[in-house]
């Protein structure tokens, strides 16, 4: 199964590079049909965004000095 996952991942990365519109449609369809697969990703992305905001604020403080 691990090789299958890697193969699917490679196909998706290639599709994302070569045909971003189709990739976007495919991911939207996947999210509609299986929203539970994307729940962890959304929460992780929020945490990363919050962390990046803190880093940006810190960098601004350093730049002001």
C-alpha positions in Angstrom: 0.0 0.0 0.0 2.9 2.3 0.7 4.1 2.2 -2.9 0.6 2.9 -4.1 0.4 5.9 -1.8 3.7 7.2 -3.2 2.5 6.6 -6.8 -0.7 8.4 -6.2 1.1 11.3 -4.5 3.5 11.6 -7.4 0.6 11.7 -9.9 -1.2 14.4 -7.9 2.0 16.5 -7.7 2.5 16.2 -11.4 -1.1 17.1 -12.0 -0.8 20.1 -9.7 2.2 21.3 -11.7 1.0 20.6 -15.2 -2.7 21.2 -14.9 -3.5 23.3 -11.7 -7.2 23.8 -12.8 -7.9 20.1 -13.0 -6.0 19.5 -9.8 -8.1 22.1 -8.0 -11.4 20.6 -9.3 -10.2 17.1 -8.3 -9.3 18.2 -4.8 -12.7 20.1 -4.4 -14.5 16.9 -5.5 -12.5 14.8 -3.1 -13.2 17.2 -0.2 -16.9 17.2 -1.0 -17.1 13.4 -1.1 -14.7 12.8 1.9 -14.5 15.9 4.1 -13.2 13.8 7.0 -9.9 13.4 5.1 -9.3 17.1 5.1 -10.2 17.9 8.7 -6.7 17.4 10.1 -5.1 19.3 7.2 -7.4 22.3 7.9 -6.5 22.4 11.6 -2.8 21.9 10.8 -2.9 24.8 8.3 -4.6 27.0 10.8 -1.9 26.3 13.4 0.8 27.0 10.8 -0.9 30.2 9.8 -1.1 31.3 13.4 2.6 30.5 13.9 3.6 32.4 10.8 1.7 35.5 12.0 3.6 35.4 15.3 6.9 35.1 13.3 5.9 38.0 11.1 5.0 40.1 14.2 8.4 39.2 15.8 10.3 40.1 12.6 8.5 43.5 12.5 9.6 44.2 16.0 13.2 43.4 15.2 13.1 45.5 12.0 11.8 48.5 14.0 14.7 48.4 16.4 
